Amino acid sequence: MLVEGLTYVHEHTTIDLSSLKKTEDTNLNTFKETVEEYKELYNKGVRNIIDVTVRGMKRNPEYVKKISEITRMNIIQSTGWYQDKFLPDYIETASIKELSQMMIDDIEQGIDGTNIKAKLIGEIGTSKNKMTDREKKVFKAAVIAHKKTKVPITTHTTLGTFGREQVDFFKSEGVNLENIVIGHVDLTGSVEYILDLLREGVYVEFDTVGKENYMSDQIRVNMLKKIEESGFENKVFLSMDITRRSHLKAFGGIGYSYLLDTFVPMMKKNNISERFIQKMLIDNPMKFYN
């Protein structure tokens, strides 16, 4: 599924959350600017983007495919539903079996009637410090789809919360935790919390790199150093989760290359090993997704 090279494991090539966020900044429908940034990433050695845009985010598989073709970037597309605030009304009335079949169809037949097949479930999400009833339906449906198709699951944790409970849910459903990645754990700021997840066998993502309004990158680096010292360097991914126009360079933001140009040197300066950096950006995603 992945090709040799660097991988950003949690991104949105296009996403529109403006109906709820009430700002056009959250309508990331910037074809030209995204192409420019993906081409820059390609020149820096990035070959894979895991696109976790699901139903309720105005996913656009043909748009993503076109950007993939122009930039030569291998973009993996996904299926599922997001966090409760963004769930469509039919989640209430559809059965878990019906929801699981919608995901299975995306994986086995193609997304939204296209021939573009999803190769990942998620990001499926929980709310801050809780899993709502509607979110639980999505998680249960995701488990069924995962067991049927064998594709992995990636999750959204609101501000890093409820990751432990997500793990407990997957365990109770008999899911092999080696096929699960818990997202946004860097937003907790708690390395002990993250190590607790890692001891269970899941993968974790430090996937909001550069979003210092949420969490200082120095804290992210400090946590990664402790994770490496604790021997869990095989279970961590890196990404930026760019979702706004203002994140892109063309609109005054730090851009996708910040991870490689600024955050990687910061890790090196803080004595995080080249080996661990390579694992997070190359080896670990390759192992998980292939």
Secondary structure, 3 states (H helix, E strand, C coil): CCCCCEEEEEECCCEECHHHHCCHHHEECCHHHHHHHHHHHHHCCEEEEEECCCECCCCCHHHHHHHHHHHCCEEECCECECCHHHCCCHHHHCCHHHHHHHHHHHHHCCHHHCCCCCCCEEEEEEECCECCHHHHHHHHHHHHHHHHHCCCEEEEEHHHCCHHHHHHHHHHCCCCHHHEEECCHHHHCCHHHHHHHHHHCCEEEECCCCCCCCCCHHHHHHHHHHHHHCCCHHHEEECCCCCCHHHCHHHCCCCCCHHHHHHHHHHHHCCCCHHHHHHHHHHHHHHHHC
